[in-house]
C-alpha cells in the first residue's frame, strides 16, 4: 500500500495536496459518488465538477446500483438501502462541517443560547460501502 495508509481518504487532498473533482466508489452491489469523503474543503482541494451535470451523474449511479441489485432478496435490499442512507448522511455531515469551517454557515453550537444543554452527535461507524471499496487510485 502507498505509504502504508488504509482508509485514510484525506491523505490525497490534505496530505498530498491533490485536487479531486470526482471520486466514484464501486462495489459488487453498486456505485456511489464519495467525493465528499475525499474532498472535505472543495475551495482548496476540489477540482471543478464539469464532466457531466450532477443530475446525470446521479441518474447513472442510481442506474448502476439498481442493475447490480437485481435479483437480490428483500432482506439484502433493505440492508443495502439502510447502508445507502447512512452513507448519504455521513457525506452530508462532512459537507456541513466543511461549510462551517469555511464560515459559510453557522454551527448549531454557536447559535445555541447559554442556557440550553448541548446535544452530542452520535458516532456512526464506517459504512458498508467504505469497507468494501478500497481507496481510489489517483491518476495524476
The 8 nearest C-alpha neighbors of each residue, nearest first, counted from 0:
[[1, 3, 2, 4, 5, 134, 133, 136],
 [0, 2, 3, 4, 5, 136, 10, 134],
 [1, 3, 4, 0, 5, 10, 7, 14],
 [4, 2, 0, 1, 5, 7, 6, 10],
 [5, 3, 2, 1, 7, 0, 6, 10],
 [4, 6, 7, 3, 134, 0, 133, 8],
 [5, 7, 8, 134, 4, 133, 129, 130],
 [6, 8, 5, 9, 10, 4, 134, 11],
 [7, 9, 37, 10, 6, 11, 36, 134],
 [8, 10, 11, 12, 13, 37, 7, 14],
 [11, 9, 14, 8, 13, 7, 12, 15],
 [12, 10, 15, 9, 17, 14, 13, 8],
 [13, 11, 17, 16, 9, 15, 14, 44],
 [12, 14, 16, 9, 10, 15, 11, 17],
 [15, 13, 10, 11, 12, 16, 9, 17],
 [14, 16, 11, 17, 12, 13, 10, 9],
 [15, 17, 12, 13, 14, 11, 18, 44],
 [18, 16, 12, 15, 11, 19, 44, 13],
 [17, 19, 44, 45, 46, 12, 16, 20],
 [18, 20, 45, 46, 21, 17, 44, 38],
 [21, 19, 46, 48, 45, 47, 18, 22],
 [22, 20, 34, 19, 23, 48, 32, 33],
 [21, 23, 34, 33, 32, 24, 20, 19],
 [22, 24, 32, 31, 33, 21, 25, 34],
 [23, 25, 31, 30, 32, 132, 33, 22],
 [26, 24, 30, 29, 132, 23, 31, 27],
 [27, 25, 28, 29, 132, 30, 131, 24],
 [26, 28, 29, 67, 25, 131, 30, 68],
 [29, 27, 67, 26, 68, 64, 30, 25],
 [30, 28, 64, 26, 67, 27, 25, 63],
 [29, 31, 25, 24, 60, 64, 26, 63],
 [32, 30, 24, 23, 33, 60, 25, 29],
 [31, 33, 23, 34, 22, 24, 30, 21],
 [34, 32, 35, 36, 22, 23, 31, 24],
 [33, 35, 22, 37, 36, 21, 32, 38],
 [36, 34, 38, 33, 37, 90, 39, 94],
 [35, 37, 34, 33, 38, 90, 39, 8],
 [38, 36, 8, 34, 35, 9, 39, 12],
 [39, 37, 35, 40, 36, 34, 41, 44],
 [40, 38, 97, 35, 37, 41, 36, 93],
 [39, 41, 42, 38, 97, 43, 44, 45],
 [42, 40, 45, 44, 43, 38, 39, 46],
 [43, 41, 40, 45, 44, 46, 101, 39],
 [42, 44, 41, 40, 45, 18, 46, 12],
 [45, 43, 18, 41, 12, 40, 42, 38],
 [46, 44, 41, 18, 19, 20, 42, 43],
 [45, 47, 20, 19, 18, 48, 44, 41],
 [48, 46, 20, 49, 45, 19, 50, 41],
 [49, 47, 20, 50, 46, 21, 51, 52],
 [48, 50, 51, 47, 52, 20, 53, 46],
 [51, 49, 48, 52, 47, 20, 21, 53],
 [50, 52, 49, 53, 55, 56, 48, 54],
 [53, 51, 55, 54, 56, 49, 50, 48],
 [54, 52, 56, 55, 57, 51, 48, 58],
 [53, 55, 57, 56, 52, 58, 51, 59],
 [56, 54, 58, 52, 57, 53, 59, 51],
 [55, 57, 53, 59, 58, 54, 60, 52],
 [58, 56, 54, 60, 55, 59, 61, 53],
 [57, 59, 55, 61, 56, 60, 62, 54],
 [60, 58, 62, 56, 61, 57, 63, 55],
 [61, 59, 63, 57, 62, 58, 30, 64],
 [62, 60, 64, 58, 59, 63, 57, 65],
 [61, 63, 59, 65, 60, 64, 58, 66],
 [64, 62, 60, 66, 61, 65, 29, 67],
 [63, 65, 29, 61, 67, 62, 66, 30],
 [66, 64, 62, 68, 63, 67, 61, 69],
 [67, 65, 63, 69, 68, 64, 62, 29],
 [66, 68, 28, 64, 65, 29, 69, 63],
 [69, 67, 65, 66, 71, 28, 70, 64],
 [70, 68, 66, 71, 67, 65, 72, 64],
 [69, 71, 68, 72, 67, 66, 73, 76],
 [72, 70, 68, 69, 75, 76, 73, 74],
 [71, 73, 75, 74, 76, 70, 77, 69],
 [72, 74, 76, 75, 77, 71, 78, 70],
 [75, 73, 77, 76, 72, 78, 71, 79],
 [74, 76, 78, 77, 72, 73, 79, 71],
 [77, 75, 73, 79, 78, 74, 80, 72],
 [76, 78, 80, 74, 75, 79, 73, 81],
 [79, 77, 75, 81, 76, 80, 74, 82],
 [80, 78, 82, 76, 81, 77, 83, 75],
 [81, 79, 83, 77, 82, 78, 76, 84],
 [80, 82, 84, 78, 79, 83, 77, 85],
 [81, 83, 79, 85, 80, 84, 86, 78],
 [82, 84, 80, 86, 81, 85, 79, 87],
 [83, 85, 87, 81, 82, 86, 88, 80],
 [86, 84, 82, 88, 87, 83, 89, 81],
 [85, 87, 83, 89, 84, 88, 126, 82],
 [88, 86, 84, 90, 85, 89, 91, 83],
 [87, 89, 85, 91, 86, 90, 84, 92],
 [90, 88, 92, 86, 87, 91, 85, 93],
 [89, 91, 93, 87, 92, 88, 35, 86],
 [92, 90, 94, 88, 93, 89, 87, 95],
 [93, 91, 95, 89, 90, 94, 96, 88],
 [94, 92, 90, 96, 91, 95, 97, 89],
 [93, 95, 91, 97, 92, 96, 98, 90],
 [94, 96, 98, 92, 97, 93, 91, 99],
 [97, 95, 99, 93, 98, 94, 100, 92],
 [98, 96, 100, 94, 95, 99, 40, 39],
 [97, 99, 95, 101, 103, 96, 100, 104],
 [100, 98, 102, 96, 104, 101, 97, 105],
 [99, 101, 97, 102, 98, 96, 103, 104],
 [102, 100, 98, 99, 103, 97, 104, 40],
 [101, 103, 99, 100, 104, 98, 105, 97],
 [102, 104, 98, 101, 99, 105, 100, 97],
 [105, 103, 99, 102, 98, 106, 101, 95],
 [104, 106, 99, 107, 109, 102, 103, 110],
 [107, 105, 108, 109, 99, 104, 110, 96],
 [108, 106, 110, 109, 111, 105, 117, 104],
 [107, 109, 111, 106, 110, 117, 105, 112],
 [108, 110, 106, 107, 111, 105, 112, 113],
 [111, 109, 107, 108, 112, 106, 105, 113],
 [112, 110, 108, 109, 107, 113, 115, 117],
 [111, 113, 114, 115, 110, 109, 108, 116],
 [112, 114, 115, 111, 116, 117, 110, 109],
 [115, 113, 112, 116, 111, 117, 110, 108],
 [116, 114, 113, 112, 117, 111, 118, 108],
 [115, 117, 118, 114, 113, 111, 112, 119],
 [116, 118, 115, 119, 108, 111, 113, 114],
 [119, 117, 116, 120, 108, 115, 121, 107],
 [118, 120, 117, 121, 122, 116, 108, 107],
 [121, 119, 122, 118, 123, 117, 92, 107],
 [120, 122, 123, 119, 118, 124, 89, 92],
 [121, 123, 120, 124, 119, 125, 89, 92],
 [124, 122, 121, 125, 89, 126, 85, 120],
 [125, 123, 126, 122, 127, 85, 89, 121],
 [124, 126, 129, 123, 127, 130, 128, 86],
 [125, 127, 129, 128, 86, 124, 82, 130],
 [126, 128, 130, 129, 82, 131, 125, 86],
 [129, 127, 131, 130, 126, 132, 26, 82],
 [128, 130, 126, 132, 127, 131, 125, 133],
 [131, 129, 127, 128, 132, 126, 125, 133],
 [132, 130, 128, 129, 26, 127, 133, 27],
 [131, 133, 129, 130, 26, 128, 24, 25],
 [134, 132, 135, 131, 129, 130, 6, 5],
 [133, 135, 132, 6, 136, 8, 5, 7],
 [136, 134, 137, 133, 22, 24, 23, 132],
 [137, 135, 138, 134, 133, 139, 22, 11],
 [138, 136, 139, 135, 11, 19, 17, 22],
 [137, 139, 136, 135, 19, 17, 18, 22],
 [138, 137, 17, 136, 18, 19, 11, 15]]
